[in-house]
């Protein structure tokens, strides 16, 4: 329960972005819960936004690369 409650510390735009992530039909999730918890530990929303962009852009690149290797296109679009 405490892991989920820490997400209330996330900047509202990050929370919204997570809610509207595209559904993962197969393969691993594009966003790891433990990484989001690390971002949520920081209380400064500006720092959170920077860390989220850095993390999510790395995930998009790695999923796009793995998607190309598997013959799939990248489906990751983010609101933030």
C-alpha positions as CSV (number, residue, x, y, z in Angstrom):
1,X,0.0,0.0,0.0
2,X,2.8,2.5,0.8
3,X,4.3,1.9,-2.6
4,X,1.1,3.1,-4.3
5,X,0.7,6.0,-1.9
6,X,4.1,7.4,-2.8
7,X,2.7,8.0,-6.3
8,X,0.5,10.8,-4.9
9,X,3.8,12.7,-4.6
10,X,4.3,12.7,-8.3
11,X,3.7,15.9,-10.3
12,X,0.1,15.8,-11.7
13,X,1.2,15.8,-15.3
14,X,3.4,12.8,-14.7
15,X,0.5,11.0,-13.0
16,X,-1.7,11.8,-16.0
17,X,1.0,10.7,-18.4
18,X,1.2,7.3,-16.6
19,X,-2.6,6.9,-16.7
20,X,-2.7,7.4,-20.4
21,X,0.3,5.2,-21.4
22,X,-0.7,2.9,-24.2
23,X,-1.6,-0.7,-23.3
24,X,1.2,-3.2,-23.6
25,X,-0.2,-6.1,-25.7
26,X,2.9,-8.2,-25.5
27,X,6.4,-8.1,-24.0
28,X,7.6,-6.2,-21.0
29,X,5.9,-3.1,-19.7
30,X,7.5,0.1,-21.1
31,X,7.6,1.7,-17.6
32,X,8.9,0.0,-14.5
33,X,7.1,0.7,-11.3
34,X,10.3,0.7,-9.2
35,X,11.7,3.5,-11.5
36,X,8.6,5.6,-11.0
37,X,8.9,5.1,-7.2
38,X,12.5,6.4,-7.4
39,X,11.2,9.5,-9.2
40,X,8.3,9.9,-6.7
41,X,10.7,10.0,-3.7
42,X,11.9,13.5,-4.9
43,X,9.5,16.1,-3.6
44,X,10.4,18.8,-6.1
45,X,8.1,18.5,-9.1
46,X,10.6,20.3,-11.4
47,X,13.2,17.7,-10.6
48,X,10.6,14.9,-11.0
49,X,9.8,16.2,-14.5
50,X,13.4,16.2,-15.6
51,X,14.0,12.7,-14.2
52,X,10.7,11.4,-15.8
53,X,11.7,12.8,-19.2
54,X,15.2,11.3,-18.9
55,X,13.8,7.9,-17.9
56,X,10.9,7.8,-20.3
57,X,13.0,8.9,-23.3
58,X,15.5,6.1,-22.5
59,X,12.6,3.6,-22.3
60,X,11.2,4.8,-25.6
61,X,14.5,4.4,-27.3
62,X,15.1,1.0,-25.9
63,X,11.6,-0.2,-26.8
64,X,11.9,1.2,-30.3
65,X,15.1,-0.6,-30.8
66,X,13.8,-3.9,-29.5
67,X,10.6,-3.4,-31.5
68,X,12.6,-2.9,-34.7
69,X,14.6,-6.0,-33.9
70,X,11.3,-7.9,-33.5
71,X,9.8,-6.3,-36.6
72,X,7.4,-4.1,-34.7
73,X,7.0,-0.4,-34.7
74,X,7.2,1.7,-31.5
75,X,3.9,2.5,-29.9
76,X,5.1,4.8,-27.1
77,X,3.6,8.3,-27.1
78,X,3.8,10.4,-23.9
79,X,1.8,13.4,-22.8
80,X,4.7,14.9,-20.8
